[in-house]
């Protein structure tokens, strides 16, 4: 992976794809930490059959955790959407498809024995094949991103407002087919498309937060109170309310990321954001191993503390796996090999480009 410089957010969606934007990395860092936290906390609580103090944090983040991630994923799409189809598919489909295939195979390798003990090896084989139409485990995000990229380019000539309205209606319709790709597409596409369509407004929001930090802090405080109240009342799941909270939370995380970038605080979050896909791909293994060890040994009786430790282990462990892979020349785990490029390579061969 090649280091890429980080710049302040100026210039909107026209910012050069050769440089990273500081608040984007902070926001992505917050998002990936929330994703790991959710899987860690709910996994620990399910295994222990009890809840801890981390449960409230996961519930608070639920309305905006994935909306923000998808919105940010669409932010730089205006820079590249007009590329020829071959290059576009290479960067936006083959790229993610490669890592999905590699890591779904790795996850199955660790889980196959336990699954076979329950259902038999034949069913495990079918389950593996099914994972290519029904996203497996934690990997559904990178399964769905290529679909979003392709749909957005295919609908390029349609009226953008019409596409956005349809996407918003799909979110409020609460479509439940039992197929993850379909259900999550309907629930999340509006946020991805909004990142693409309203990128300049998002960058303007970040610039405003950078210029008026006290006003931004006041807005964050008000948002936190409203979001927390609606979650505690159960209203955050209501139709229409969930859509508003998704966008409000995304704006809050963007504002938070901008303020952290402005103050240059908590650079660990920026580092996590720069390597968010590394964490996303690999966190399941250290998370599961730490959870199993702590619950079996009962070294820590407090479930909330166990959840916190498992969350930290998932993040740190995934980065250690990445570093170990690079040192052991297993780069293929986190870098796409030459054979899996269908278009000319970019100068920077990093897993995460600025775009």
GUTIMAR-931088 format. One record per residue (C-alpha): x, y negated, z negated; residue in one letter. Coordinates in pm, whole numbers, padded with zeros to 5 digits, always signed. Example, Ala and Ser with C-alpha at 12.3 -4.5 7.8 and 13.67 -1.06 7.14 Angstrom:
+01230+00450-00780A
+01367+00106-00714S
//
This chain:
+00000+00000+00000X
+00129-00343+00094X
+00088-00630-00154X
-00125-00913-00020X
-00110-01268-00154X
-00403-01416-00342X
-00535-01762-00254X
-00788-01988-00422X
-01132-01980-00265X
-01139-02268-00018X
-01277-02275+00332X
-01573-02043+00298X
-01612-01730+00508X
-01360-01871+00759X
-01079-01798+00512X
-00802-01609+00687X
-00828-01232+00668X
-00453-01221+00607X
-00490-01342+00249X
-00694-01232-00049X
-00927-01473-00226X
-00858-01499-00598X
-01213-01501-00736X
-01319-01215-00506X
-01058-00990-00666X
-01168-01095-01014X
-01533-01030-00927X
-01450-00691-00775X
-01247-00611-01086X
-01546-00686-01308X
-01765-00472-01082X
-01538-00168-01077X
-01496-00181-01455X
-01876-00184-01490X
-01909+00111-01252X
-01654+00319-01443X
-01815+00214-01770X
-02157+00327-01652X
-02040+00672-01545X
-01827+00712-01858X
-02089+00600-02109X
-02381+00790-01959X
-02166+01102-01917X
-02052+01094-02279X
-02402+01025-02410X
-02552+01303-02201X
-02294+01554-02320X
-02322+01445-02684X
-02702+01400-02672X
-02676+01067-02854X
-02612+00702-02772X
-02351+00456-02894X
-02286+00082-02894X
-02172+00090-02530X
-02520+00190-02416X
-02646-00167-02446X
-02367-00300-02224X
-02449-00049-01953X
-02818-00139-01971X
-02737-00511-01954X
-02526-00461-01640X
-02770-00234-01456X
-02966-00510-01274X
-02657-00657-01108X
-02379-00395-01120X
-02425-00255-00769X
-02596-00559-00609X
-02285-00765-00676X
-02052-00497-00537X
-02252-00471-00215X
-02291-00847-00177X
-01914-00895-00205X
-01861-00609+00042X
-02048-00809+00306X
-01878-01144+00244X
-01598-01118+00500X
-01798-00934+00764X
-01856-01256+00969X
-01480-01253+01040X
-01484-00913+01209X
-01835-00831+01325X
-01764-00946+01681X
-01474-00707+01727X
-01502-00442+01998X
-01685-00128+01885X
-01374+00092+01886X
-01184-00133+01647X
-01492-00202+01438X
-01571+00168+01394X
-01211+00243+01309X
-01197-00019+01031X
-01551+00012+00900X
-01652+00375+00957X
-01354+00604+01013X
-01167+00432+00730X
-01428+00512+00467X
-01523+00846+00621X
-01164+00967+00587X
-01149+00887+00216X
-01493+01033+00157X
-01395+01367+00313X
-01065+01380+00123X
-01209+01295-00215X
-01531+01492-00190X
-01310+01794-00119X
-01097+01713-00424X
-01402+01673-00646X
-01539+02004-00523X
-01204+02165-00594X
-01232+02068-00959X
-01601+02150-00994X
-01633+02457-00772X
-01554+02714-01041X
-01815+02580-01281X
-02075+02551-01006X
-02001+02903-00886X
-02052+03039-01237X
-02404+02895-01230X
-02515+02952-00871X
-02257+03170-00697X
-01989+03086-00441X
-02226+03100-00147X
-02434+02820-00292X
-02117+02622-00363X
-02026+02647+00004X
-02369+02524+00108X
-02349+02243-00148X
-02016+02133-00001X
-02163+02120+00349X
-02468+01938+00216X
-02242+01669+00069X
-02195+01534+00421X
-02563+01443+00441X
-02632+01405+00068X
-02350+01203-00097X
-02181+01394-00375X
-02126+01267-00727X
-01973+00923-00764X
-01885+00883-00395X
-02216+00757-00259X
-02092+00395-00240X
-01824+00461+00023X
-02065+00697+00201X
-02317+00417+00238X
-02085+00128+00325X
-02017+00249+00684X
-02392+00280+00737X
-02438-00082+00628X
-02157-00199+00856X
-02302-00019+01159X
-02662-00129+01096X
-02554-00492+01054X
-02363-00490+01384X
-02645-00311+01568X
-02897-00572+01451X
-02662-00860+01535X
-02896-00996+01806X
-03213-00980+01595X
-03335-01285+01402X
-03131-01278+01078X
-03418-01402+00863X
-03640-01119+00989X
-03372-00862+00904X
-03330-01014+00558X
-03705-01010+00491X
-03732-00646+00594X
-03437-00561+00370X
-03596-00746+00078X
-03925-00563+00132X
-03742-00231+00135X
-03589-00315-00204X
-03924-00402-00357X
-04097-00100-00201X
-03906+00137-00434X
-03881+00407-00168X
-03811+00747-00322X
-03747+01032-00081X
-03504+01232-00294X
-03224+01167-00042X
-02958+00940-00190X
-02850+00778+00138X
-03205+00679+00232X
-03312+00564-00113X
-02995+00367-00184X
-03000+00213+00162X
-03347+00079+00098X
-03249-00047-00247X
-02912-00202-00164X
-02899-00319+00198X
-03055-00657+00115X
-02754-00743-00104X
-02496-00637+00153X
-02676-00826+00429X
-02706-01131+00205X
-02331-01129+00153X
-02287-01128+00530X
-02563-01379+00610X
-02506-01626+00326X
-02127-01599+00295X
-02073-01974+00329X
-02321-02042+00050X
-02147-01790-00174X
-01812-01957-00116X
-01976-02294-00180X
-02105-02160-00513X
-01754-02049-00605X
-01612-02389-00510X
-01877-02563-00718X
-01802-02344-01020X
-01431-02418-00980X
-01501-02793-00969X
-01753-02802-01255X
-01647-02533-01506X
-01858-02665-01797X
-02173-02662-01590X
-02081-02313-01468X
-02037-02190-01828X
-02376-02333-01923X
-02534-02154-01628X
-02368-01826-01729X
-02499-01860-02084X
-02854-01920-01959X
-02831-01627-01718X
-02702-01392-01990X
-02993-01481-02218X
-03255-01432-01946X
-03101-01111-01811X
-03062-00964-02159X
-03418-01055-02257X
-03571-00904-01942X
-03365-00586-01983X
-03468-00546-02347X
-03834-00598-02254X
-03815-00347-01969X
-03916-00616-01720X
-03590-00593-01527X
-03729-00292-01339X
-04042-00470-01218X
-04084-00525-00846X
-03959-00866-00743X
-03792-00920-01080X
-03523-00662-01000X
-03446-00840-00672X
-03415-01178-00844X
-03199-01035-01122X
-02978-00865-00867X
-02904-01193-00693X
-02881-01389-01018X
-02636-01136-01160X
-02429-01139-00841X
-02405-01517-00861X
-02309-01490-01228X
-02027-01244-01158X
-01901-01463-00873X
-01907-01763-01109X
-01734-01565-01380X
-01468-01445-01138X
-01411-01802-01019X
-01368-01935-01373X
-01126-01656-01463X
-00928-01724-01146X
-00925-02097-01219X
-00785-02037-01567X
-00564-01745-01458X
-00698-01538-01747X
-00734-01160-01764X
-00516-01087-01463X
-00576-00720-01532X
-00923-00768-01385X
-00775-00918-01070X
-00538-00622-01042X
-00832-00383-01079X
-01019-00577-00813X
-00724-00562-00573X
-00721-00185-00618X
-01092-00128-00678X
-01123+00148-00418X
-00827+00333-00571X
-01004+00328-00906X
-01335+00423-00746X
-01189+00724-00569X
-00986+00869-00856X
-01147+00770-01187X
-01369+01080-01209X
-01081+01312-01301X
-00925+01126-01599X
-01276+01025-01710X
-01404+01384-01718X
-01086+01523-01874X
-01082+01263-02153X
-01454+01307-02221X
-01420+01683-02248X
-01115+01662-02475X
-01265+01408-02715X
-01603+01576-02746X
-01460+01924-02793X
-01203+01821-03051X
-01437+01581-03230X
-01138+01359-03311X
-01354+01047-03294X
-01703+01080-03443X
-01837+00748-03311X
-01994+00800-02966X
-01957+00436-02872X
-01583+00448-02937X
-01555+00772-02740X
-01734+00603-02450X
-01496+00306-02464X
-01187+00528-02466X
-01322+00737-02178X
-01387+00418-01978X
-01032+00295-02033X
-00892+00638-01950X
-01088+00646-01625X
-00945+00311-01512X
-00587+00357-01629X
-00578+00723-01530X
-00690+00651-01175X
-00411+00395-01131X
-00158+00643-01269X
-00283+00906-01023X
-00235+00654-00742X
+00121+00576-00851X
+00201+00945-00892X
+00066+01017-00543X
+00290+00751-00390X
+00596+00880-00573X
+00520+01240-00476X
+00468+01134-00114X
+00102+01230-00128X
+00017+00896+00032X
-00264+01056+00232X
-00477+01045-00082X
-00490+00666-00069X
-00360+00570+00275X
-00508+00684+00605X
-00249+00884+00805X
-00162+00795+01164X
-00365+01084+01303X
-00688+00939+01167X
-00671+00600+01338X
-00877+00558+01654X
-00768+00198+01720X
-00444+00003+01697X
-00328-00038+01340X
-00328-00363+01155X
+00008-00504+01054X
-00080-00439+00690X
-00148-00073+00625X
-00297-00121+00281X
-00597+00080+00170X
-00778-00248+00102X
-00741-00527+00354X
-00848-00879+00267X
-01148-00838+00492X
//
